Amino acid sequence: MFERVNGSIGKTKCERGTKDKCPPAKTAEDEERDCDDEKEWRPDFGVTNDRHEQIEDGIRPLLVNQMKKFFVHSLTPPRSENKSARRMKQATLLVALVLPHATTWAQRFPDATELLANVRLRQSQQEIDLRGQLRQEAKIVPFHLVQNGPVARYIFSNPEETLQLRVGTNDSRLDEIKRSGSEKITRLNEPVRGTTITYEDLALKFLYWPNARVIGADFIRTRNCWKMQLRAPPGDSQYGSILLWVDKDNGALMRMEGYDSAGKMIKRFEVVSAQKIEGRWYLKQMRVETIEPQSGRVTARTYLEITK
């Protein structure tokens, strides 16, 4: 290598008068070989980056090669891509993959009207004679629940009060049974026995709302459910809309969320547990929460519990 460096500045050992003998005159073959050596050593600028010369292994030390790769190659900017074009390709691919399946999923949803009809049918086919309680903090309100087909009675004491719910094909009716006869309850927005449950909640009026649709499927406490959106008729309810989760297998109501006209949640019902009595499954505990619409904070909580 040093012979090459000295030759590059125009001086040789012979010209500087050293005592060493001058090498013999070069033949044509020697000249051709030296010329080939020069070609091998000189960097090939046709294949190197215009920022630096080619590093030839064996000429530069290994450390220099490594440092050059770090400082030079790492500073080379990556090849940029058109972000807008890339996003367009991704969006097109996503639509192509999802759209056929989305159409299929939508077609698999049951008809909302038929689904609500099945829920009402299930409610009207039960035979129940159970005892339970409404519990809100320290308040305990015992009741006796008796149902024969489409007619269910909630019997309270101290003071005495009997509520009768009739689930019909096109509507439900909630009456108060008195000694003088039955009287339709019109104070639907009032609470039952001072709890978070209202007379409208017991009347199940939302099961008859005409503006209903199935919007998806979800799991509620391991139960696979249809998720429904119900919109209240004008001036007919304390709720503007309701989200309802219906068990796919048995039509049981697993969760309900009530929203005001502004779309803020104001109440939530959810089945916490169930129990098997005489070979049939019944509600064991349901949690009912009143929610402050602006903050979303739970302001009151009532438990409906079946104690047998």
C-alpha positions in Angstrom: 0.0 0.0 0.0 2.8 2.4 0.8 4.4 1.9 -2.6 1.2 3.2 -4.0 1.1 6.2 -1.8 4.7 7.2 -2.7 4.1 6.6 -6.3 1.0 8.9 -6.2 3.2 11.9 -5.2 5.7 11.3 -8.0 8.6 9.9 -6.0 10.1 6.4 -5.9 12.9 4.9 -3.8 15.2 4.8 -6.9 14.7 8.5 -7.6 15.5 9.5 -4.0 18.8 7.8 -4.3 18.5 5.1 -1.9 21.1 2.4 -1.7 18.7 -0.3 -2.8 19.0 -1.5 -6.3 16.5 -0.2 -8.8 14.1 -2.8 -9.9 14.5 -4.2 -13.3 12.8 -2.5 -16.2 9.2 -3.3 -16.5 8.0 -5.5 -19.3 4.7 -5.0 -21.2 3.1 -7.7 -19.0 4.2 -5.9 -15.8 2.7 -2.6 -17.0 -0.6 -4.3 -17.8 -0.7 -6.0 -14.4 0.1 -2.7 -12.6 -2.6 -1.0 -14.6 -5.1 -3.7 -13.5 -4.0 -3.2 -9.9 -4.7 0.5 -10.1 -8.2 -0.2 -11.5 -8.9 -2.6 -8.7 -7.8 -0.1 -6.0 -9.5 3.0 -7.4 -13.1 3.4 -6.2 -15.8 2.7 -8.7 -17.7 5.9 -8.6 -20.4 4.5 -10.9 -21.7 2.2 -8.1 -21.2 4.3 -5.0 -23.4 6.8 -3.4 -22.5 10.4 -4.5 -22.0 11.3 -0.8 -18.9 9.1 -0.2 -16.5 6.8 -1.9 -16.7 3.0 -1.9 -15.1 1.3 1.0 -12.9 -1.6 -0.1 -12.4 -4.4 2.3 -8.8 -5.0 3.0 -7.7 -1.4 2.2 -9.3 0.5 5.0 -9.1 -0.8 8.6 -12.1 -2.6 10.0 -12.7 0.1 12.6 -12.8 2.8 9.9 -15.3 0.8 7.9 -17.5 0.3 10.9 -17.4 4.0 11.9 -18.1 5.1 8.3 -21.1 2.8 8.1 -22.4 4.4 11.4 -21.8 8.0 10.6 -22.5 8.1 6.8 -25.1 5.4 6.2 -27.1 6.3 9.3 -27.4 9.8 8.1 -28.7 8.8 4.7 -32.4 9.8 4.7 -34.8 6.9 4.2 -36.7 6.7 1.0 -39.9 8.7 1.6 -43.3 7.5 0.4 -46.4 9.5 -0.5 -48.4 9.3 2.8 -51.6 10.3 1.1 -51.3 7.5 -1.5 -50.4 5.0 1.2 -53.4 5.9 3.3 -55.7 5.7 0.3 -54.4 2.2 -0.4 -54.9 1.1 3.2 -58.5 2.6 3.2 -59.3 0.8 0.0 -58.0 -2.5 1.3 -59.9 -2.1 4.6 -63.2 -1.4 2.8 -62.7 -4.3 0.4 -62.1 -6.7 3.4 -64.9 -5.4 5.7 -67.7 -4.4 3.4 -68.8 -7.9 2.3 -68.7 -9.1 5.9 -70.6 -6.0 7.2 -73.4 -6.7 4.8 -73.6 -10.3 5.9 -73.6 -9.4 9.6 -76.4 -6.9 9.1 -78.5 -9.6 7.3 -78.0 -11.9 10.3 -79.7 -9.6 12.8 -83.2 -10.6 13.7 -86.1 -8.3 12.9 -86.6 -5.9 15.9 -90.4 -6.2 15.9 -90.3 -10.0 16.0 -87.6 -9.9 18.7 -89.7 -7.7 21.0 -92.8 -9.9 20.3 -90.8 -12.9 21.5 -89.7 -11.0 24.6 -93.3 -10.1 25.4 -94.4 -13.7 24.8 -91.8 -15.0 27.2 -93.0 -12.5 29.8 -96.6 -13.6 29.4 -95.9 -17.4 29.8 -94.4 -17.5 33.2 -95.9 -19.1 36.3 -94.4 -17.5 39.4 -95.1 -17.5 43.1 -92.1 -15.9 44.8 -91.1 -13.6 47.6 -88.6 -10.8 47.3 -87.6 -7.3 48.4 -86.6 -3.9 47.1 -83.4 -2.8 48.9 -82.0 0.7 48.8 -79.4 1.5 51.4 -81.1 0.9 54.7 -84.6 0.7 53.3 -86.1 -2.7 52.8 -89.4 -3.1 51.0 -90.7 -6.8 51.0 -93.1 -7.9 48.3 -94.9 -11.0 47.1 -94.8 -11.7 43.3 -97.5 -13.9 41.8 -97.8 -14.5 38.1 -100.3 -16.6 36.1 -99.5 -16.3 32.4 -100.0 -12.7 31.2 -101.1 -11.3 34.6 -98.6 -10.6 37.3 -99.2 -9.0 40.7 -96.8 -7.2 43.0 -98.2 -7.3 46.6 -96.8 -4.9 49.1 -97.6 -4.4 52.8 -97.2 -1.7 55.4 -99.0 0.1 53.8 -100.9 -2.3 51.6 -100.6 -1.9 47.9 -101.2 -4.3 45.1 -100.0 -3.6 41.5 -101.3 -5.7 38.6 -99.5 -5.9 35.3 -101.2 -7.3 32.3 -98.9 -8.0 29.3 -101.0 -7.9 26.1 -100.2 -8.4 22.4 -100.3 -4.7 21.5 -99.9 -2.9 24.9 -99.4 -3.4 28.6 -101.6 -2.1 31.4 -100.6 -1.4 35.1 -103.4 -1.2 37.6 -103.7 -0.7 41.3 -106.0 -3.3 42.8 -108.2 -1.8 45.6 -111.2 -3.1 47.5 -113.5 -1.2 45.3 -111.9 -2.6 42.1 -108.9 -1.9 39.8 -107.7 1.5 38.8 -105.3 2.3 36.0 -102.1 3.9 37.2 -101.4 7.2 35.3 -98.6 8.5 37.6 -96.0 6.4 35.7 -93.0 8.6 36.4 -93.5 8.4 40.2 -91.2 6.1 42.2 -92.5 2.8 43.6 -92.3 2.8 47.4 -89.7 5.6 47.4 -87.1 3.6 45.4 -85.4 4.3 42.1 -87.9 2.1 40.3 -90.8 3.9 38.7 -94.3 2.6 37.8 -93.3 3.1 34.2 -90.4 0.6 34.7 -92.8 -2.0 36.1 -95.3 -1.4 33.2 -92.7 -2.5 30.6 -94.1 0.1 28.1 -90.8 0.2 26.2 -91.5 -3.4 24.9 -94.2 -1.9 22.7 -92.4 1.1 21.2 -92.6 1.0 17.4 -89.2 2.6 16.6 -86.9 -0.2 17.5 -83.9 -1.8 15.7 -81.2 -4.3 16.4 -77.8 -2.6 16.4 -75.4 -5.4 17.4 -74.6 -8.3 19.7 -72.8 -8.3 23.0 -72.1 -10.4 26.1 -73.7 -9.6 29.4 -72.3 -11.7 32.3 -71.3 -14.5 29.9 -74.8 -14.4 28.2 -74.8 -13.8 24.5 -77.3 -11.0 23.8 -78.9 -8.9 21.0 -78.4 -5.2 21.5 -81.4 -3.1 20.6 -82.1 0.6 20.4 -85.7 1.7 21.2 -87.0 5.3 20.6 -89.9 6.5 22.7 -93.0 8.0 21.0 -93.3 11.8 21.6 -94.5 12.7 25.1 -95.0 9.1 26.2 -92.1 8.4 28.5 -89.6 9.8 30.9 -87.0 8.3 28.5 -86.1 9.6 25.1 -84.5 6.3 24.1 -83.5 3.0 25.6 -80.7 0.5 24.9 -81.8 -3.0 25.6 -79.8 -6.3 25.8 -81.9 -9.5 25.1 -80.6 -13.0 25.8 -80.4 -14.8 22.4 -81.3 -18.2 23.9 -84.3 -17.4 26.2 -85.4 -13.8 25.5 -84.6 -12.6 29.0 -83.9 -8.9 29.6 -80.3 -8.8 30.8 -79.7 -5.0 30.8 -81.5 -1.8 30.1 -80.1 1.7 29.8 -82.5 4.7 29.7 -81.5 8.0 28.1 -83.2 11.4 28.3 -84.1 13.4 25.2 -80.6 14.9 25.0 -79.1 11.4 24.8 -77.7 11.4 28.4 -78.0 8.2 30.4 -80.4 8.6 33.4 -81.0 5.1 34.5 -79.5 1.6 34.2 -80.9 -1.8 35.0 -78.8 -5.0 35.0 -79.3 -8.6 36.0 -76.6 -9.4 38.5 -77.4 -13.1 39.2 -80.0 -15.8 38.5 -81.2 -18.9 40.4 -82.7 -22.2 39.5 -86.0 -23.0 41.2 -87.8 -26.3 40.6 -85.9 -26.8 37.4 -86.4 -23.3 36.0 -84.2 -20.3 36.0 -85.5 -17.1 37.7 -84.0 -13.7 38.5 -82.2 -13.6 41.8 -80.9 -10.0 41.9 -81.2 -7.0 39.6 -79.4 -3.7 40.2 -81.2 -0.4 39.3 -79.2 2.8 39.2 -80.2 6.4 38.9 -77.6 8.5 37.1 -77.0 12.2 37.0 -77.1 13.0 33.3 -74.4 15.8 33.2 -71.7 14.1 35.3 -72.6 10.5 34.7 -72.5 9.9 38.5 -74.7 7.3 40.2 -76.9 9.1 42.6 -79.1 6.2 43.9 -79.0 2.4 43.7 -81.8 -0.1 44.3 -81.6 -3.9 44.3 -84.6 -6.1 43.4 -83.9 -9.4 45.0 -85.9 -12.7 45.0 -85.6 -14.4 48.3 -88.0 -17.3 47.6 
